[in-house]
Amino acid sequence: MKFQSLKKQLTHRLEKTLYYGKLPKTERPSFPLTNVAVEFFNQYVGESLDRLCVEHASQFTKEACVNPTTIVLAIIYLERLASNPSYTSSVTPSQLFLVSILVASKYLQDEGCEDEVFNDEFAASFDIPLPDLNQLERDFIQALNWNLFASETEFFGALLGLEQKLALKQSTERNWMTYTEVDVLCDNSVLVGAKTVLLNQVVKVIAACLATYFAAITTLFVSAAVTTNVQPYLKSQLSPLHVPTVQNEFANPAFRDATEGTELQLLAEESNNRSNQTTTSTKVILCVSWIQQDFMKANVLLPKCDGLCPIPQLQPQFCIS
């Protein structure tokens, strides 16, 4: 039951991340998976005129009923051969692709299984003589030093790298990403570490803000409580102070009447003084006007004087300045 559950989870994962959509009735890799696998094999072999083409690889994997887990295991073998450049330079990309798929299929589908692999079928699918294929298989196993086992960690690490390469390639071609592609590309040790650090910092900031908020609320309530309790105590301890003001004196009717009478008397005296000054000025002006008229009749000009009047009969205040 546990194996069936893991198989179901892996199948659902491969349908989404390897762009199957829906698994076909016969075993075959999806076209995006085949395309990326061809790029891997052409890259590891190096310079060669005999390049592995996508059409040839797609036709071969379809006829040989190659499943995606076989592709992943073949890529693991290819990465192990990167430390043996003498072997990778002695074979072509198409030969390396054929023999790695053959050995991975045999390792996963051992003798007695429903999908067991035979060399003659592979030779016919790839259009290569059977003796040459057998020799390629022996050389390949020797180059790997017979190390065909892949641990669970190694397998899923290679699968994740393949999924990320596929997601990046497909999203670049479309210029947009699906949720599955974003999830696959974010599943990285560096990104996971960065997300962990960022999450820790966010938690610290939130904790500091909450602590400050609760401290402010506590201070507010304490201040309100202290003010409420201290104010009645202060009122009971302090006696009311009597401050004499001018308003108390003005509130006395006798004082207010005396003050109003004094103000009215002062206003009356000031008005009389202004009236006397106005009357005196008017008299002086009329007197001067009469004197000027008398002198004009007598054809005598009244000279200017600077404070000294030449006519002794006139008072200084009657002179024209």
Secondary structure, 3 states (H helix, E strand, C coil): CHHHHHHHHHHHHHHHHCCCCCCCCCCCCCHHHHHHHHHHHHHHHCCCCCCCCHHHHHHHHHHCCCCHHHHHHHHHHHHHHHHCHHHHCCCCHHHHHHHHHHHHHHHHCCCCCCCCCCHHHHHHHHCCCHHHHHHHHHHHHHHCCCCCCCCHHHHHHHHHHHHHHHHHHHHHHHCCCCHHHHHHHHCCHHHHHHHHHHHHHHHHHHHHHHHHHHHHHHHHHHHHHHHHHHHHHHHHHCCCCCCCCHHHHHCCHHHHHHHHHHHHHHHHHHHHHHHHHHHHHHHHHHHHHHHHHHHHHCCCCCCCCCCCCCCCCCCHHHCCC
